[in-house]
Amino acid sequence: VKPGKDWDALVKDPNVWVIDTRNNYEIEVGTFQNAINPNTECFQEFPSWLRNAAKICNYDNGDDVKKMGENNDKNESSIDKDNEDGHEKQKQPNITPNPKAIAMFCTGGIRCEKATSYVLSAK
């Protein structure tokens, strides 16, 4: 979806996962409201995070809600924890299983292309 009205509607939809594929230090500068932070220090961690996130889509109970930041290999959560400089990290939105769409954004370049390929192959 190109920037504009369609993108704005997409990222405001509560049934859409909006994933910020940037690293933690980039996300700390700013991100979209309710964007999911994969809590990665480098992009190499994204595929592992995505595999864990995809498990949420396999829940049978539609009422099950997870905090996405709790699902990485480090078993660390960016929720309610302070980062090293004492600032509170971004709070993670509640994520329900089986989103109707996934929207992602980054700073551009190959990382965006690779993230898209990972998501498409995880279906």
N, C-alpha and C positions, 0 to 999 in steps of 0.2 A: 504494500500500500504506500503510495506516495504521500509526502507531507501535505497537510491541509485538513479539510473537513473530515475526510474518510479516516485519516490517521487519528485525529482528535476523538472521533466517535469510537474507534477501535480501542484506544487506550483507556477510555472512560468506562467501557463495558466491564462489569464485575465478573463476567463469565469468560474473560480473556486473560491469559497469563501474559503479563508484560515483563519481559526478562531484559535486564540491563546486563549485557555481556561484557561490560568493562571490568577492570580490576578494582579491588577495594579502594585504592588510593584515588582512582578516577571517580568512582561513585561518591566518595566523600565530598567532592567538589560540588556535586549536584546530580539529581536524577529526576525522572518523572514521579509524580505522586503515585503510590501503590505499586511501583516497579519492584520486581523480585530481584534481590541481590544474591547471586550465587555464592557470594563470600569467597571469591578466588583471589589469590595473590598473583597468579599468572594464568594465562589462558590455557595452559596445559591441564589445569585442574577442571576446566569446564566440562569435558566429556564425562568425567566421573560424577560430577554434580548432576549432570543431565540424566545419567543412568539412574541415580537415586531419585531424582524428581519424577522420572517416568514411572517409577513404582507407584506413585500416588495415583496415577491414572488407572491402575489395576485394582483399586479397592472396590469391593462389592457394595459397601455401605456409602451411599451418596451423602450421608450426614458427616462423614469423617472429614475433619479439617486438620491440616498440618501447617506448621510454620516451615516454609521452604528453607530458611536459613539453617535449620537444624539437620538438614539432609546432605551433609558433605562427608567425605572420607575422614576428615580431621575430627569429626564429631564435635565440632565447635559451632556455636551459634553466634550470629552477629546480633541477635535479639537482646536488647537491654544490656549489652556489655559495652564497656568503655574501650576505646582503642588506646594505643600507646600514648597518644598525646593528651589523653584525658577527656576527649570529646565523645559523646554518646554516638554509637554507630546508628545507622538508619534502622528503624523498626521494620520488621518484615510484615507484609500483609498476610492475612489468612488466605490460604490457597485451597480451593475445593478441587476434588478430582474431576477429571474429564472436562477440561476447558473446551469451549467451542472453537477457540482459535488461540494461537500463540503469536504475540508480537514481540520483536526483539529490536534492540538498538545498540549501537556502539559508536566508536569514533570514526569508523570507516576502514576500508582496506580489507585485507585478507581475513582478518578475524571475523568480520561480519559474514563473509562467504563460508568460512569453515563452520561457524556456529549454526548457520542455516542448514548446511549439509548434515551436521550432527543431529539436529532436531528432526529433519526429514527422515533420516535413517533410524531414528528411535521409535517411530510410529509403529 
